[in-house]
């Protein structure tokens, strides 16, 4: 489930620390954990993905449709939710309440 998520794992201001802190400087490891790379290389027909983004969330409202498209192309059953707001717990609560019924159904029935 992505709620105003980033395009890939990110750490630090503007991602400056992502490579050294999360991956110990190993670019191959960083690439191996990039969702867009993984979705191009593999198929995930038994997964569902939830993407929620706030209309005022500047960067994420651009990347979420791309990630959702890539997920669908990788065979993932995609659910999206757009609403006013931005990356805050208030928005996360609204998004989670909206997505929870289908999320819970997938967890309990696999459908």
C-alpha positions, 0 to 999 in steps of 0.5 A: 500500500502506498500513501503518497509514497516515493518512487523508490526507497528514499532516505534523507533530504532529497534522497542524498543519503539513500545510496550511502545509508540504505545501500552502503554505497552499492548501486546494484543493491539500490537498483535491485530495490527499485520498484519500477525496475522490479515491475519491469523484470517480474510479473505479480499476478497474485498481488494487489496494490493500493496507491493513494495520493493527496491532490496537494502533494506536489511530487507524489501526485506525478509519480503515483500514476506512473507507479500504478501504471507500471504495477498494472503492467506487471500484473498487479491488480491496482486500486487508486485513491485521490483526494484533497490533502497531502502527506500527513497522517490526516490524509493517510487516515482518510486514504486508509479508511477508503482503501481498507475494505478492499485491502481487508478482503484481499488479506482474508480471501485472497480475492 
